[in-house]
């Protein structure tokens, strides 16, 4: 079909969707942040320790039980103790004010997966004292925390990312 053979109403039917897509993709304009606002995003995944580790006596009893089973019924991947992992406590402070305090549970039905963290905090643009700490949460105990304390310049309408690197065991700011 040639374009010259179309009537004016046929051309309108063909080009109207293009015109509508153009108009509604450029108008109204959407702003993700206010002009004087910035965002802090804390995002990482981390493998925590087990909730219950085996004692040497439990390990010996487990090995003895496994040796009594038939060879094809022995479990190779499951060890003694709990598969469940510890939750993480995440604390985010800016300018001395606590913005986020959360207990993040491990993933999985048996809580044996890794812990995922994704938190957003809206801030005014400018320099802020940033303090982020994560630690394995054990009720009634104080476990050592991994901390990041730094003065960060938050740019207007930008996102600043805080991540965790498991190889170094440290938190990093990506501005």
C-alpha positions in Angstrom: 0.0 0.0 0.0 1.4 3.3 -1.0 1.1 6.4 1.2 -0.2 8.5 -1.8 -3.2 6.3 -2.0 -4.4 7.0 1.6 -7.0 9.6 2.2 -6.5 12.3 4.8 -8.5 10.4 7.4 -6.4 7.3 6.7 -3.2 9.3 7.3 -4.7 10.6 10.6 -5.4 7.1 11.8 -1.9 6.0 11.1 0.0 9.0 12.5 -2.3 9.7 15.5 -0.8 7.1 17.8 2.7 8.5 17.0 1.6 12.0 17.9 -0.1 10.8 21.1 3.0 8.9 22.2 5.2 11.9 21.6 2.9 14.3 23.5 2.4 12.0 26.5 6.1 11.0 26.7 7.2 14.7 26.9 4.4 16.3 28.8 3.9 16.6 31.8 7.5 16.6 32.9 8.2 14.4 36.0 10.9 15.1 38.5 12.2 12.3 40.6 13.6 14.7 43.3 12.9 18.3 44.3 15.6 20.7 43.1 17.1 21.0 46.6 16.8 17.3 47.5 19.2 14.4 47.4 18.9 10.7 48.2 21.0 8.3 50.1 20.6 4.6 49.1 22.0 1.8 51.2 22.0 -1.4 49.2 23.9 -4.6 49.7 23.6 -8.3 50.2 25.5 -10.2 52.9 25.9 -13.7 54.1 25.7 -13.9 57.9 26.8 -16.5 60.4 24.8 -19.5 61.5 22.4 -19.1 64.4 23.7 -22.3 66.0 27.2 -23.7 65.2 28.1 -27.3 66.1 30.2 -28.0 69.2 32.9 -30.7 68.7 30.8 -33.2 70.6 27.8 -32.6 68.3 30.0 -32.9 65.3 31.4 -36.3 66.4 27.8 -37.5 67.1 26.7 -36.4 63.7 29.6 -38.2 62.0 28.9 -41.3 64.0 25.3 -41.2 62.9 26.2 -40.7 59.3 28.6 -43.7 59.3 25.8 -46.0 60.5 23.7 -45.1 57.5 23.8 -46.8 54.1 26.2 -45.0 51.7 23.4 -43.7 49.4 21.5 -42.3 52.4 24.3 -40.2 53.8 23.9 -36.4 53.5 26.9 -34.6 52.1 25.7 -31.0 52.1 23.9 -30.9 55.4 26.0 -30.6 58.5 25.1 -30.6 62.1 23.7 -27.6 63.8 21.1 -25.1 62.5 20.9 -24.0 58.9 19.2 -20.8 60.0 21.3 -17.6 59.7 21.5 -14.5 61.9 19.6 -11.4 61.0 21.4 -8.0 60.4 20.8 -4.8 62.2 21.2 -1.7 60.0 21.5 1.8 61.5 21.8 4.9 59.3 22.5 8.3 60.9 23.0 11.7 59.2 23.9 14.7 61.2 23.5 12.9 64.5 19.9 12.0 63.8 18.9 8.4 63.3 17.2 7.9 60.0 16.9 4.1 59.7 17.1 1.3 62.3 16.0 -2.0 61.0 16.4 -5.7 61.7 16.8 -7.4 58.3 16.0 -11.1 58.3 17.8 -13.7 56.1 16.0 -14.8 52.9 14.5 -18.3 52.5 11.8 -20.4 54.1 14.2 -21.7 56.6 16.0 -18.4 57.0 19.1 -19.9 55.6 19.7 -17.4 52.7 21.6 -14.2 52.5 20.4 -10.8 53.9 19.3 -8.2 51.4 19.2 -4.5 52.3 17.7 -1.7 50.3 16.9 1.5 52.1 16.3 5.0 50.7 16.6 8.2 52.7 15.7 11.7 51.3 18.0 14.5 52.5 18.6 18.1 51.7 21.5 18.7 49.4 24.8 19.7 51.0 27.4 18.2 53.3 26.2 15.8 56.0 28.0 13.6 58.5 27.0 10.1 57.5 27.2 7.1 59.8 26.2 3.6 58.7 26.7 0.5 60.8 25.7 -3.1 60.2 26.1 -6.0 62.6 24.8 -9.5 63.1 21.8 -9.2 65.5 21.8 -11.6 68.5 19.3 -10.6 71.2 21.0 -9.8 74.4 24.5 -9.7 73.0 26.6 -6.9 71.4 28.3 -8.3 68.3 31.0 -6.3 66.5 29.7 -3.8 63.9 31.1 -2.8 60.5 30.9 1.0 60.5 31.3 3.8 58.0 31.7 7.3 59.4 32.3 10.0 56.7 31.5 13.5 55.7 29.7 13.3 52.4 28.6 16.0 50.0 25.1 15.2 48.7 24.6 16.8 45.4 21.1 18.2 44.4 18.9 15.7 42.5 21.5 12.9 42.8 21.6 9.6 44.6 24.5 8.6 46.8 25.0 4.8 47.2 26.4 2.9 50.2 27.4 -0.7 49.5 29.2 -3.5 51.3 32.1 -5.4 49.8 32.4 -8.9 51.3 36.0 -9.4 50.1 37.3 -6.5 52.2 34.5 -6.5 54.8 34.0 -2.8 54.5 31.2 -0.3 53.6 31.9 2.1 50.7 30.3 5.4 49.5 29.7 5.9 45.8 29.0 9.5 45.1 
